Amino acid sequence: MTDTLTLNQNYSTTRLLTKEKPVLEHTPEDTFETLLFLPENKARKGEGGLRTKGYFKKSYEDKPLISVVTVVFNGEKHLEQTIQSVINQSYDNVEYIIVDGGSTDGTLDIIRKYEDAIDYWVSESDSGIYDAMNKGSSLAEGEWINFMNTGDSFYQVDTIEDIFSQIDNNSVVVYGNILSVYSPTHKIISSSKPLDTIYQGLPFSHQASFTKSKYLRKFGFDMQYNICADYDFFYKLYMQKLLFTYINITIANYDMFGTSTNYSQSFLQKKIISNIYEPSKNKYFSTKRYVVLKLKDYIKSYLSFNKIKKIKIWLSKNIYNRQVENDES
């Protein structure tokens, strides 16, 4: 590592930098090619980061490069905590990419505030979250990619270091648990479910997983599934019998109210996807289950955000069998 340099020892993203521009590798089977910068776009609101200043990252045999991608749109309220959780990781070789969908609030001000600790950021309109995640995958130079949504964050400063000190390099997906954050005083550790229940839904949160980047470039997220493209992606890898490795540690703090879910639409997309990969599991997607979820969506549409929040917190305390974090009441 004699050719590396450090701009700021305090940040994971500003150590092990190099002025050597990486050679981009592509294979014929890739859905999209690897890029250092997105193509010019007339609608672009901004672009920047360490790459635009001639600083790059690469993997080393004993220190693989880990790419963390955050996609955001009008996320000024929670973006800063996400950024800080990434750049303050103790692991030396982290690359951070932010793909903004053309925010109209103060999101870009926050990104520019941390520009010297972000490898690459871009702000332009997109076709939704999975389009933005595909852009992030194409920009990632790391051997592994993690998608950390706005408002979510790594559980501890040494989370990445803990994971990559114990994984089998034959793994394609490494995943762990999340801390479900309902409020500042109510947080619950949620363990990943058994992998063979994947037909019911993702057994783990994508925020709490790391995937070999070559598989994201090969398959990408299928944008015909506007809610469940990540479910489709991981199901595809599972059915190819690629190695998923579970590590029993908490990886991410997950904001339970960061996005709004359409339960019945999600159910229908999962039914389509599951029927492609495991038609034998189709009995799970019964009409009765769909009607219950449709009713749930209907009731939710008449409730205020605060009322929904209170109900979810009550359910988590009284119905869900999960472990409350030790330092929380």
N, C-alpha and C positions, 0 to 999 in steps of 0.2 A: 504494500500500500504506500510505497514511497512517493507516488505521484499525486497523493491526495492532499487536500488542504481543508482548513476549517475557517469559516467566516465568523461563527459565533458558537462557542463551546456549549452554550446553554441550551441549544435546540438540537433535536434529533435530526432535523432536516438540513442543518447547516454544518454538519460534520461529514467527513469522507466525501467531499466534493472533488470534482476533477474538471479541468479545462478541456479534456479530451472528448470531443463530440462522439457519441456512440454510433456504432454501425447498426443500422436497423435491419433486422432479419425477418423475412416473410416466408411462409410456406404456401403452396398452392391450395391447401385445404382451409386456410384462414378465411373467415367471413369478412374480416376487414384487416387492413394492414396497420402496423405500428407507426405512430407519428410522433414527432417531437413537438409539433405545433399544428393546430387545426388549420385547414385551408382558409384563406381570406373570405370574409363574409361582410357584405355591405351593411348588414343589420347589427354587426358586432358593436358592443358598448365598451369593450375594453379587453385587454390581454396583458399579461405580465408574469413576473416570477423570476426565479433564479435562472431558468433556461434562457430566457430572453436576454440575460446578461452574460451568457456564455459559461454558466456553471451547470454541470451534469452529474448524474449518478450512475453507478454500475454495481453489479453483484460481485462478491468475492466468495471463494470456496468456504471460508469459515464465517462469512457474514453476508448472507443473501440479501439483496435489496428488496424491501417490502414497500409496495405502493399502497397508499391510502387515498381513496377517492371520496370526495364529498360533493354531492349534487345539491343545488340549492336554488330556490326561487323565493324572493321576498322573505328571507330568513334572518333579518337583522336582529330579532329578539333573542335568538338562540345560537347563531353561528359562531360567535366568539368563543363560547365554552367548548364547542366542537374543535375549533382550530387549536385552542390551547392544549386540549387533551392529546392532540396528535404531535404538535411540535415539542411538547415537553416529555415525550417518551424517552426513556433511558437508553433504548436500543439505538446504536449509532447510525445504522444505514436505513433511514426512512425517507421515502419520497412522497411528497404531498401534492395532490392535484385537486383543484376546485373547478367544477363546471357549473356556472351560473346560467340560469335560463333567461337572462335579460331582466334582472330585478329592477323594480321602480322605487324601492324604499332605500334604506341606508346600507343595504348589503355590500355594495361595492366599496363604500367607505371603510367598512370593517376589513374586507379583503385587502385593500390597499394598505391598511394599517399594518398588516402582517406580511406584506408582499416579500420582504427580504427573508422570510422563513417558509415561503411557499415555492415549490419547484415550478409549477405552471398553473396559471388560472386564466380562464376565459369567460366572457359574458356575452351571450347571444341567445336568441330565441331557439327553442327546440320543440320536439314533438312529444314531450312528456318525460317522465322520470327515467324510463328505460332507454330512451334515445340518449339522454344525458349520461346514463351509466355506460352505454356502449361507447360514447365519446371518451369517457374516462378510461375505459379498458384499452382503447386504441392508443391513448397517450401514456399508458403506464409502461415504464421500463423495468419494473421489478419482476422478480420470479413469482411473487405472490401478490394478490390484490385483496384488499379489504374495502368494503363500501361502508363508510361511516356517515349516516344521514345527519342533516342539520338538526341540532338539539340532542343528538345522541353523542356519546363520548366513550373513550376507553375507561375501564373500571379503575385502573391504577396506572401510575407512571411507568411501571416496569412490566406492563401486560405483554407487550410484543416480545420483550426480552425473555420473559418466562415461557412463552409459547415456543419460540424458535430455539430454545435451549434443549427441547425434549421431543421434537417431532421426528418422524420417520420421513426421509426425503422422497420415499416412494408414494407418499400421500398426495392426493390431488385436492382434497378439501380437508381442512382442519377446522374444527368447530368446538365451541364450549357453551357456557351458560351466559345468561344476561341478568342484570339487576333491573327489574321492572320498576320504573319510577312513576308512582301515582301522584306524589306530592313531595315537598321537601322533607316531610316527616313520615312518609309511608312508602317504603321501598321493599320489594320482595325479590329474593333470588329465585329465578325461574330456570330450572334445569332443562336441558334439551331432551326431547322425547326419543324413544327408540327409533332407529333409522328405518326399520321396516314398516313404520306407520306413515311413511312419506305420502302415500296415496291420500291420506286425510288432510294433508297440508304440510308445509315445511316443518320438520321436527326441530329446527333451530332458526334463530334469527340471522339474516345475512350480515347484520352488524357484528355478530359474534362468530364470524367465519372468515377464513382466508382460503383463497382458491388459486391454484396454479394459473398464472396469467395466460399461458398458451392455450388453455381450454376456453377461456373467455374470448380470446381472439378467434379461436376455431368456430365456436358456436354463437357467441353473443347472446343477447336477450332478444327473444322473438317479440317484436312490438305489436303483433296482432293480439297479444294478451296484455291489455293495458293495466291490469291489476296483478296478474299472477305470472309475469314473465320470469321472475326469479324462481318461482316454484317449478315452472317448466324446465328451466336451465338445470337446476340441481337434480330434478327427477331424471332428466336425460343422462346425466353423469352416473347416477345411481343405477340405472338400468344397463349401463355399459360395464357395470361391476368394477368401476374405478374405486380406488381406496379412499374412503372417508375415515378420518381419525378424530375420535372424540377425546378431548382433554377436559378433565373435570376441574376447570377453573372458571371464574366469572370474567368474561372478556369485555363486555360493554354495558354501559348504563343506557337503558332504552326508555325513551320518553313515551309513555303509554297514551299520550294525547297529542302526539306529534302529527299524526295523519288521521283522517276520517276514513273508516272502512265501510264499503257497501257489501254487507255480508252475503246477500243473495246473489249478487253479480259475481263475487269472488267464488262462491260455491259452484256456479254454472261454469266458470272458466276452469276451475279445478276438475270438474266432472269431465269436461272435454279432454283435458290434458291427461288425466288418469286413464281415460278410456283408450288413449293412444298407446300408453306405455304398459298398462296392466288392466286390460278389460275385465279380468276376473274380479277386480275390486269394485266393479260398478254398482254392486248392491248397496255399498255405503252411501251412494248419492241418491237416496230415496226421495220420493215426492214429499213424504212427511217431513224429512229434514229440511228440504227446501222451503216448505210452507212456514215452518218455525222461524227460519232465518228471514224470510220475507216479512213476517210479522214483526220481527225484531227491528228490521229497517224502518218499517212503518211507524212503530212506536217511537223510535229514536228521532224520526223527522219532526216530531211534535215536542221534543224535549230541548231545553236549553243546554248549552255546553256545561254549565255548572251542575245541572241536574244529572246529566250523563256521567260527569266526573264523580259525583257522590255515589251513584249506583255502582259504578265500576269499583270504587274503593270498598264499598260494602261487600260486594261479591268477592273481592280478593281477600277480605278479612274473614268472611264467614263461609264461603263455599269452596274456593280454590285451596287445595292442599299444597301450600308452598312455604318456604322458609323465609321468615322475615329477617332482614339484615340485623346483625347483632346490635349495632349502635343506633338503631332506630326504634322508636316506640310504636 
